[in-house]
Amino acid sequence: MDTRSSEFAGRVAIVTGAATGIGREIAALFLRRGSAGVVIADIDTARAVATATELQSIGPCIAIETDVSDESSVAAMVKGCREAFGRVDYLVTSAGVHLHKLVVNTSRSEWDRQLAVQLTGPFLCAREVARDMIEHDTRGAIVNIVSAAARMGRVKGAAHCASKAGLTLLTQVLAMELGPHGIRANAVGPGLIDTESQRDEMVISTAYKEAYKKEIPLGKLGEPIDIAEAVLFLCSDAARWLTGQTLYVDGGFLAGNLSLQGLADLFDETPMAHRAPN
C-alpha cells in the first residue's frame, strides 16, 4: 500500500491558476494523496468549474473564480475555501501569464499585467492566506511557482524574468516573517514543461523547444507531474525543516551556463496570455 495516498488527510489546499496545466496537476495530486479539499482558483471560471467537476471523482474539490491581482477577489477566495472546507493548510501560487517581447516593444500595460499576476498576485494570496493561518494557528505551507527564468535572463523575457526573480525573494521574506508562526514558505522553479499550452506553435515553437531540450542534461522536457511532486514534497512533513528555499526542477538546465541569447530569434513578437508559469 502506498502510504502517500493518505499523507494529506484532513488538509486543505488552494491552488491558483489550477484550471489547466501545472496548477491542475498539482490540484489533482493533492487529491490523490488524500487531501480533504482542494480549491481550483482561476480567473477562467468555465475551465475552473470543468476541472473541479472532473477532479471530484478523486476527492473534494471546488472552483472559485479568482483574479489574483485583485485584493477583494483574493480575500473572497480564502473566505470561500474556509466556508467550504473549514480550514486552509496550503497555498500554491501557480497563476501566470507569459509575454515574449523585446523591452523596446513592450507596452506599460503589458509590463504591468505580468507583474500584477506573477508578483503582486502571489503577494496578495500569501498575505491573505497567512492572515488566516495565523488567526487559526494553522502550521501550514506556501509554495510559489517561480521559474528557471528567475535565475537567468533571456531576450524577450524582461517582465517574466523580473516577476519570477522578485517572487523568489518574496518567498524568502515570507519564510522569515512567517516562520515564527510555524508557517513555511518555499518555491519551485520549473524548467520548460510539456503542457498543453506549450504544445501550441502560437505559444512556443517546436524549433525553440528542440533547441532548449539540447541544453537539458536529462535530455527531455519536464512534465506537469514533475512539478506537482516537488510542490507536494515541500508541503509535506518530509520538508518540515525546509523554508525559504527554491527547488529548481529543470532536468539540470541551470547546471550549465546557457545564455538564451542564441534562441532569441526563435521567439515571435506575439504577446501571449496563458497559464503555464515556467
C-alpha positions in Angstrom: 0.0 0.0 0.0 1.3 3.5 -0.9 1.1 5.4 2.4 1.5 8.6 0.5 -2.2 8.2 -0.6 -3.2 9.5 2.9 -0.4 11.8 3.8 -2.5 14.9 3.3 -5.6 13.5 5.0 -7.6 16.3 6.7 -5.6 19.0 5.0 -6.9 21.6 2.5 -5.1 23.3 -0.4 -5.7 26.4 -2.5 -4.0 26.2 -5.9 -4.2 29.3 -8.1 -4.2 29.0 -11.9 -5.3 25.4 -11.5 -7.8 25.2 -14.3 -5.2 23.9 -16.6 -1.5 22.8 -16.9 0.8 22.6 -14.0 -1.7 24.0 -11.5 -4.3 21.4 -12.5 -1.8 18.6 -11.9 -0.8 20.0 -8.5 -4.5 20.0 -7.5 -5.1 16.5 -8.8 -2.0 15.2 -6.9 -3.2 16.8 -3.6 -6.4 14.8 -4.0 -4.7 11.6 -5.0 -2.6 12.0 -1.8 -5.7 12.2 0.3 -6.4 15.9 0.7 -9.7 16.8 2.4 -10.3 19.5 -0.1 -8.8 21.5 -2.9 -9.8 24.9 -4.3 -9.3 25.4 -8.0 -8.7 29.2 -8.0 -8.7 30.6 -11.5 -9.8 33.6 -13.5 -11.2 31.3 -16.2 -14.5 30.3 -14.5 -15.7 27.9 -17.1 -12.4 25.9 -17.2 -12.1 26.0 -13.4 -15.6 24.6 -12.9 -14.9 21.9 -15.6 -11.6 20.9 -13.9 -13.2 20.9 -10.4 -16.1 18.7 -11.6 -13.6 16.3 -13.2 -11.4 16.1 -10.1 -14.3 15.5 -7.8 -14.1 11.9 -8.9 -10.8 11.8 -7.0 -11.8 13.8 -3.9 -13.5 17.0 -2.6 -12.8 19.9 -5.0 -14.5 23.2 -5.8 -13.8 26.1 -8.2 -13.6 29.7 -7.1 -13.3 32.4 -9.7 -10.2 34.4 -8.7 -8.3 37.3 -10.1 -5.1 37.0 -8.1 -4.2 40.6 -8.9 -7.4 41.9 -7.2 -7.4 42.2 -3.4 -11.1 41.7 -3.0 -11.1 38.6 -5.2 -8.2 37.1 -3.3 -10.0 37.7 0.0 -13.1 36.1 -1.4 -11.0 33.1 -2.4 -9.7 32.5 1.1 -13.1 33.1 2.6 -14.7 30.6 0.2 -12.2 28.0 1.0 -12.8 28.3 4.7 -16.6 28.2 4.2 -16.4 25.1 2.0 -13.8 23.1 3.9 -13.3 24.8 7.3 -9.6 25.4 7.0 -6.7 26.4 4.8 -3.4 24.4 5.1 -1.6 25.0 1.8 -1.3 27.7 -0.8 0.3 27.1 -4.2 0.6 30.2 -6.4 0.6 28.8 -10.0 -1.3 31.5 -11.9 0.7 33.2 -14.6 0.8 35.0 -17.9 3.5 35.0 -20.5 4.8 37.8 -22.6 7.6 37.3 -25.1 8.6 40.8 -26.3 11.7 42.9 -26.6 11.8 45.7 -24.0 11.6 48.4 -26.6 8.3 46.8 -27.9 6.7 46.2 -24.6 3.9 48.5 -23.5 3.4 49.7 -20.0 0.1 47.8 -19.7 1.7 44.5 -20.8 4.5 45.0 -18.2 2.0 45.9 -15.5 -0.2 42.9 -16.2 2.6 40.4 -16.0 3.9 41.8 -12.7 0.3 42.1 -11.4 -0.4 38.4 -11.9 3.1 36.9 -11.2 4.4 39.1 -8.4 1.6 41.2 -6.9 -0.8 38.2 -7.1 1.3 35.8 -5.1 1.9 38.6 -2.5 -1.8 39.2 -2.1 -2.6 35.5 -1.9 0.2 34.8 0.6 -0.8 37.8 2.7 -4.5 36.7 2.9 -3.7 33.0 3.5 -1.1 33.9 6.1 -3.5 36.0 8.0 -6.0 33.1 8.0 -3.3 30.7 9.1 -2.1 32.9 11.9 -5.6 33.6 13.1 -6.4 29.9 13.3 -3.0 28.8 14.4 -2.5 26.7 11.3 1.0 25.5 10.8 0.8 25.4 7.0 2.9 25.9 3.9 3.1 28.2 1.0 4.7 27.2 -2.3 5.2 29.8 -5.0 5.8 28.6 -8.6 8.7 30.6 -9.9 10.9 29.6 -12.9 14.4 28.9 -14.2 13.9 32.4 -15.6 14.3 33.7 -12.0 18.0 32.8 -12.3 18.7 33.5 -15.9 17.8 36.5 -18.0 16.6 35.9 -21.6 15.9 38.0 -24.6 12.2 38.9 -24.8 11.7 37.9 -21.1 12.0 41.1 -19.2 8.7 41.1 -17.4 8.7 37.4 -16.9 12.2 37.2 -15.5 11.7 40.3 -13.3 8.5 39.0 -11.8 9.9 35.5 -11.1 13.1 36.8 -9.6 11.0 39.1 -7.4 8.8 36.2 -6.3 11.9 34.2 -5.4 13.0 36.9 -2.9 9.4 37.4 -1.7 9.4 33.7 -0.8 12.5 34.3 1.3 10.9 37.2 3.1 7.7 35.2 3.7 9.8 32.4 5.2 11.5 34.8 7.6 8.3 36.6 8.7 6.0 33.5 8.9 8.5 31.0 10.4 7.8 32.2 14.0 4.1 31.2 13.3 5.1 27.7 12.2 4.3 28.6 8.5 6.8 27.5 5.9 7.3 29.3 2.5 9.3 27.8 -0.4 9.3 27.9 -4.2 9.5 25.6 -7.1 11.3 26.7 -10.3 10.2 24.7 -13.3 12.3 24.5 -16.5 10.4 24.1 -19.7 7.4 21.9 -19.1 5.4 19.9 -21.7 2.0 21.4 -21.0 -1.0 21.6 -23.4 -0.4 25.3 -24.0 3.3 24.8 -24.7 2.4 22.4 -27.5 0.7 25.2 -29.3 3.0 26.6 -32.1 1.5 30.0 -31.5 2.7 29.9 -27.9 6.2 28.4 -28.3 7.7 27.0 -31.5 8.9 23.4 -31.9 12.3 24.8 -33.0 12.7 26.6 -29.7 11.7 23.6 -27.7 14.1 21.3 -29.5 17.0 23.8 -29.1 16.1 24.2 -25.4 16.0 20.4 -24.9 19.5 20.0 -26.2 20.7 22.1 -23.2 19.0 19.9 -20.6 21.4 17.2 -19.2 18.5 14.8 -18.8 17.6 15.2 -22.4 13.9 15.9 -22.3 11.3 18.4 -21.3 9.6 18.1 -17.9 6.0 17.0 -17.3 3.5 18.7 -15.0 3.7 15.7 -12.6 7.4 16.5 -12.1 6.4 19.9 -10.7 3.5 18.6 -8.8 5.6 16.0 -7.0 8.1 18.7 -5.9 5.3 21.0 -4.7 3.8 18.3 -2.6 7.1 17.4 -1.1 7.6 20.9 0.0 4.1 20.9 1.6 4.7 17.5 3.3 6.1 16.7 6.7 9.2 15.4 5.0 10.1 19.0 4.3 9.2 20.2 7.8 12.6 21.9 8.3 12.7 23.5 4.8 11.7 27.1 4.4 12.9 30.0 2.3 14.2 27.6 -0.4 13.8 27.5 -4.2 13.8 24.0 -5.7 14.6 24.1 -9.4 13.0 21.2 -11.2 14.6 21.7 -14.7 16.3 18.4 -15.7 19.6 20.0 -14.9 19.2 23.0 -17.2 20.6 25.5 -14.8 23.6 23.3 -14.1 25.1 24.7 -17.3 25.9 28.2 -18.4 23.5 28.5 -21.3 22.6 32.0 -22.4 19.2 32.1 -24.1 20.6 34.9 -26.3 21.1 32.4 -29.1 17.5 31.3 -29.0 16.1 34.8 -29.3 15.3 34.6 -33.0 13.0 31.6 -32.3 10.6 33.8 -30.4 8.0 35.8 -32.3 6.6 39.1 -31.3 3.1 37.9 -30.4 2.1 38.8 -26.8 0.8 35.7 -25.1 -1.5 35.2 -22.1 -1.7 31.7 -20.8 -1.3 29.9 -17.5 1.9 27.9 -17.9 4.1 29.6 -15.4 7.5 28.4 -16.5 
